[in-house]
């Protein structure tokens, strides 16, 4: 799509007061509910407004179109996920490789399965959305947090830590996303994530320099 014809993905305004924040949170939750029940193609701002109990005019105060709504919803999700991973990495400083990998996989899987139907809906909502800036920002945050964690491990060091970090996180995120794209039940996903942990530990053990 030519740049000139792309709909704006930026909110019209940012909520500042408690009432405005509550309204936007209600809109986000209504968006999730409509995404889950109807899918991204059938979602309209009118349906979301009806579900949220707000006027379409109130919706347009913040989101000029449904693409902007999807963008903001995914941004909120990725920021929350990055914060969870950062907290996990910080808590594992000075630990073992095994504990670090287990914590990373467990945290990511727990976030994705907290509301699995929402995770699937969010994956669907970005199919036609240019969310590369969101992914880039998210990747920078989790790369830094993971590298800083691995630097403190008690039982290994790495010659090319950035590449090791990229490989590790790509493997974790890619595997978990595949579980959702295959629509596997959560219990089957649990088993795959256990195997994922084993695989990542084996990889780090192989490439460490001591």
N, C-alpha and C positions, 0 to 999 in steps of 0.2 A: 504494500500500500504506500503511495507517495506520502512523503512527510507532511505535505500541506493538508492532506485529507485525513490524517490520523486524528481520532478524537483525543481531547486533552485527558491525560491521566492524573493530573494534579487536582486535589480538592479545591473547591472554590474558596474555602476558608478553613482554618483549624479551630476546633473547639477549645475554648479557654476556661469558661466557667463550668462549675459542677453540673449544672443543668444541661449545658451543651454536650459535655462529655457523656452524660447518661443517655442523651438522645442518640449520639453516634454509636455508643455501645449497643443500644437497642436495635439500631439499623443494621449493625454488623451481625447480631444474632439472628435477626429476621432474614438477612441475606443467606446465612448458613442454612437456615431451615428451608428456604425456598430452593437453594441449590440442591439440598439433599432430596427434597420431595419432587422437584420438577426438572432438575438439571440446568446447566448454564445456558443452553440455547433458549429454553422457555422462560428463563428468568427475565423479568422486566422491572424497572424501577417502580412502576405502579404496583406490581405484586408485592414487592418488598415493602413499600410504604404501607400498603394495606395490612401486611403481616405485622409490621412494626407499630401500627396504630398512629402513624404520623401522616401529614399531608405530603403530597408530591412536591409541593413548594418547599417544605422543610428538607426533603431529600436533596433538592437541587441547591439548597444553601451550601451543602457540603460536597455533593458529588454530581458533576454535570451530566454524567451518563453511566451506564452499567459497567463499562470498561474501567472507569475511574474507581467505581465501587469495588470491583474485583481486585484492582491494583492495591487499593488501600487495605483490603482484607488480607491479601497475601503479604503485604508489607508488615502488617501487625503480627501475622503468624511467624514470619521469618525473624523478626526482631525478638519475639518471645522465645523462639527456638535457639537463636544465637545466645541469648541471655542464659538459658538453661545449660547449654554446652559450656559456656564460659565459666559458670559456677561449678560445673562438674570438673572441668580441667583444673581450676584453682584448688578445689578440694583434694585433688589427687597429687598435687605437687610433692615431690620427695618419695613417691610410692614406687611400686614395681611396675614393670611393663604389663604384666598380666592384669593387675588391678586397674591400670589406666585403660586398657582396651575394654575390659568388662564394663567399666563405668561409662565409656563413650557409647558403646553399643546399647547398653541398657537405657541410658538417657534418651538417645535418639528414638529407640523403639518405644519407650514409654510415652514420649510426646506424640508420636505418630498414632499410637493405639489408644490414647486417652479418649478420643472420639473418632474412631476409624472411619465412620461414615462422612465426617467432616473432612478428614484427610483426603479421601477419595474425591470428594466434591471440589476441594481446592486444586487438586491435580487437574481435574477437568476444566476448571475455570480459567487456567492459564494457557490453555491449548492455543488460543488465538490472541494472546496478550504478550506484548513486548515487556517482559519482566527481567530482562538482562541486568539492568542497574540494581534491582533488588537482589538478584542472585550474586552479583559481584560484591556488593556490600556485605551480604551474609557470609560469603566465602572468605573474604578478608578477615572478618572477625573470628570465625572458627579456625582458620589457618593459624592466626597469631596465637589464639588460646591453646591450640593443640601443640604447636611448636614449643611454646613456653613451658607447657607441661612436660613434654618429652625431654626437654633440656635438663629437667630436674630428676629424671628417673634414677633410681639407686643401682640399677643393674645393667645399664647399657648406654652407649653413645652412638651417634650416627654421623657419618662423614657428610652426607648430602641430606640434611634434615628437611629442607623444603620439599624435595622430591618424595621423601619417605612420608611426610605429612600429607601431601597431595594424594599419593597412592592409597594411604590408609583411609582418609576421609572419603575419597571417591568410591572405594570398595564398600564402606559402610553405608553411605547414602544411596549408592546405586543399588545395592542389594535390597535395602529396605523399600525403596521405591518399587523395585521389581515385584516384591511381595504384594504390594497394593495393586499394581497393574495386572497381576495375575489373579487378583481377587481371592487370595488364599485366606482361609479362616485364621483367626488370631492364634489358635493353638498350633496350627501348622507353621505360622510365622514365628512363633516362639522357638520351635525346633530349628528352623532355618537360622535364626539369630544366634542360637547356641553354636551352631556349626560355623557361622560367620566369625564369632569370637575366637574359636579355635584356629581358623584360617588366618586371621589377622595377627594373632600371637605368634603363629609359626612364621609368618612373613617377617615380622619385626625381629624375631630371634635370628632369622637367616641373614638379614641385612645389617644388623648392628655390628659395630666395629670392635666390640669387646665382649 
